[in-house]
Structures are given as structure tokens and as C-alpha cells.
Amino acid sequence: MSNPPTSVEPDDEHEISDPFDDVSGMGALDVLRRGVAMSPELRTGIAMTIFMAMLAASGRLVIPIVTQQILDRGVLGDSGYRPGFVWLVSGFAMLVIVGVMFASRIAYLRLVNTAEAVLMGLRVRAFRHIHKLSMADHEATRRGVLVARVTADVEALAAFTQWGAISWIINSSIIVGTLVVMSIYSWKLTLVVVLIHLPLLPFLRWVQRHQFNAYGLVRSRVAETLGLTSETVSGAPVIRAYGYEEPVRDRLDDSIDRQYRQQMKAHLWFAGMLPVVDFFSSVSLAGALAVGVWWQGSVGLEVGELIAFIFLVNLMLNPISELGEVLDQTQTALAGWAKILAVMDMPIEVTEPSAGVVLAPGPLDVEVDGVGFRYRTGPKVLDSVSVRIEADANVAVVGETGSGKTTFVRLLARLADPSEGVVRFGGVDLRSVSPESRHASVRMVPQDGFLFDTSIADNVRYGRPGATMGDVEQAVGELGLEGWLATLPAGINTQVGERGGRLSAGERQLVALARAQVADPGLLILDEATSAVDPETEEALSAAMTRLAEGRTTVAVAHRLTTAERADLILVFDSGSIVQAGRHEELSATEGIYQRLHESWMGNTRSPT
């Protein structure tokens, strides 16, 4: 079997073309500033956490100072060995060390609590933002990218917020505090150490910029791999049925390999940075020791002071080396944060009114006036669509693939707002209706009948918050589904599995219809609800849909034209416009798109003789 054609894969040096992946123009400091501003949890109690961390950092300076005092005043001083002074200073140092230990623990626990609050808040806000985006944004991206944003990219922040952040605070405090104490001992030797480290600053800045970009590409590769993995798992039955295991596996292996190569490139910056940092640290330590010994008189240090100074230099070098490691972790976190910010930057096109209008109960009349719609990129999908649908009418929307019929009904459900024109329910602009009223008055049954991994009863309850088991049973009874439920192993409590996988396509649609029935909407939208079911199930679905439509305005996208034949009004779409409108008898007798669609459908449904 020849392999199916595959799309051109992105190379390792370029970002995946995706609106949720665009972080161009974002620098590390921009990401940090905006990320902190977006996470108020990070600022809660942070002053006390920083104070405790700085207290812990300052305590580490005790050892070199105590060492100098013991040597110069307790051992090598004019009075010789003074055991009382040595024990007193040592006891004081012990108390300080114990205090530092408790301060470090408190600072760490506070930061961990703050970090978990930040991660939870960030994940919740990103999740909510994704669900507020219009259908245009969702269809312009891959689901793996969205999943990566609220999972893997948030987790990339976890290690940094729990350990990296406090490491920056403590190590920076140690470096600054050590430099101050070193200057008190000898500003000349301190200047030597600083001058040796100065070339390290532009080098680290250069590495940081490249690391940030490299880890940004890593996050893109992770999103790509997650998307392909999810696609491979969910499509396993089709893959096995068509024998596509090898090409699919090759495609996934290529994605994993690209992620591996990009991660290795990112790690190379870290691997190259560490030896350079260690080199400058060693040179500065050797330089301070050499200058201190050779020009001891010029720098004015006693033996104990020189030893303490070398201790201080070594104390400063450890956090510098550790910050080199933390810098790598920081770039990973900032790259993930940048991806999350890119999602949060996507504008919310469907904005809810602050004090919305409440729609009247019962069937709704619909007025579509000059509506046009286009996705974020690309040509118009709908162009100057105008139609009036009377309350309690049964309307069928037909047209060839890509004609704009599905986009039209999605606008009625306000999954997006028109680019131009207006949709009115009961004379009220749909954009002015409160979300609670819209959700109660409008229900859409999508083509795939998506179900959650729980029982049938719980899935039906999703139709109306607060619905009881009695409401569920009533909805099932009103649709005449008791006989079907009786054939299931646990009846209405049957577990449907992930995405309703334990039920057939038609059975999933029956549950979706019951979910709409329990909501009792004034406008019911059906998106090709019978297009993917067998004839026997279609008959049960049609009966349920007929009952569901009673006393409501119904707009149905009709793939099988049996729905159109029974409609009060048929809207025929072509190239984003309504080109025909009327009843079946009228349109089937008139030369045009509907007549051709109906004749084609009749020809396909005739049984061979």
C-alpha cells in the first residue's frame, strides 16, 4: 500500500503557523512583566516571602564573618587563644544558622503555596478564555495547541515557581549582600572580582535571548506532538481499519524526533553556558587570592580577613553558578508563559452585555438582517443574508458543502457574531441578550452529538443546570425514548464512555436530543442531526425530533432532504447567500439548486433493482 500524502511539516527553525503560537515581539522581560500583572495571586503576600528569603540569604554570610572573628580575635590576636570568645561567637553562629533554616523553610512553603495558586489561577483563566473565543478562532488552530497551553505550558511554570523563583531571590540577595561585605573588607579586591565578572554579563544576556527563542520552539514542538498523539489515539479504529499504522506511526515519530532535536538545541545553550560561568568563577577566585597574597599590605587585610574574603568570594560564586542553572529553567518557564499569553491576547469577539435583555419564553421569531461573516483570515463565508423566520416555524437549511449553511446556524446560536448586519430574536439584537437568557432560549444539537464520559442521565442534565432526575425522565418520556433505554444494560444510568464511544452515532444523537428537550428552548437548532446514522436509527431520531420540535421554532441543517420535505420553509444557500426560499413543493418544481440537490438525493436513496 502506498503511503497517503502528508502535509509539509514545519522545520526546526521556524514557528508553527498558528494564531495561538505567535509570540513574535515578546521579550523575556515583557513576558515576565505581563505574566506577573496577569497573575494577582503572585503578588499576594510576596513582600513577606521576599523578606523571609532575604533573611535566609543574609544568614549565610555569618560563616565567613565568624571565621574571620575567631581567627583574628580568638586565635591569632594579641591575646592568643581565647576559648570563651570562640565558644561565644560559635554559639551565636549556631543560633543564626538555625534561624536561617527556619526562615528558608517558611519562605519556601509560602512560595510553594503561592506557586500552586498562580498555576491554578493561570490554568483556569486560560481555560475560560479559550471557551470564550469564537468558532473562527477555534477552527483556525489545532486542538493540540490549545491542550498544550492549559497543560504542558502551565506545567513548565511549575518547577520555576516552586524552586526557580526563590532561588533568584535568595541567590541574588546573597550576591548583593556578599559584595557589600566584601567591599567592607577590601574594596580593591572586590573591584578585582567584579571586573573579572563584567564580560560575563553580555555573554549571559546573549545566551538568554537565544535560550528564550529556542525554548519557545520547544513549546511549539510539544504542542505539535500532543496534537498528533491525541489524533492518533482518537483515530485508532480508522487507522487500524485502513492499515495506516505505519504512515501514522512515521508521522508521529517525525514529530517526536523534531521535538527531541529542538530540545537538544535548547539544552546546548545551557551546556555551553555552564563551563563559561565556571571559568570566570575560577579566574575571579584565583585573581582575588593572588592579589590578596602578593599585595597583602596594599589591600590592608590581616590573615583572618583575607581568609574570610576568600570565603566570601566562594560564597558569591556558588549562587552565580546556580543562577546559571536557574536561568535555563527560567527560559523554559518564560517560553511556556509566553505561549499562554499568546492565547490570552486573542481578542474575545463575542462579548456579553453587562445587563442583558431577557427573552420572552416560548417560540422565538428570528430576523436576520444583512448578515455577513468572514473568518479572521480568508474570504466572506456569508454575504448579505436576510431572512425572517416566524415563531413556531419549522425551517430547513440546505446547500452544497461550503455554501455557508452551518456558519449561518452557528451565528443563530451566537457561537460567533456577524462581521456585518444583525440577528434579532423577538425584535432584540442577539448581542444584547443576556447569556443566561440565550442559553435557556436557544439550544443547538451539533452533528456529532458530543457526550461526556459519564452516564446518560448526567449527559442529559447538562441541558439545564439544576435539572433533577425527574426532569431527565420526563424529557426522555416526551421524546418516546423509554423503549430504547430499556435495551441498554443500565438504562438511563448507562455509562457512555469517552466522547460517547460506547453508544452508536444514532444513540449519541438521541441523548443529545434529550439534552435539548430538558432545556425547553424557544429556538432549536439542529446541525445535520441525522446525517451519519443508519436508516433504522434515523427513523427513531426523526420521531424524536418531530416531538422535540413541537411548540418551538426549529432551524435544521438538512443533509438528508426528508427533513426539508417536511419543513414550513426551506432556505437554500449557495456561496454564502440565500438563493432560494420556499416550501418543498414549490422549490422541487422550480429549476435551481434545490431541484438538483433533491433529484441527486432521490437518485442516491433509490434501491437498486
Beta strands, then each sheet from edge to edge (+ up, - down):
strand 1: 366-374
strand 2: 380-389
strand 3: 394-399
strand 4: 420-425
strand 5: 428-429
strand 6: 442-445
strand 7: 523-527
strand 8: 553-557
strand 9: 569-574
strand 10: 577-582
sheet 1: 2+ 1- 4+ 5-
sheet 2: 6+ 7+ 8+ 3+ 9+ 10-
end
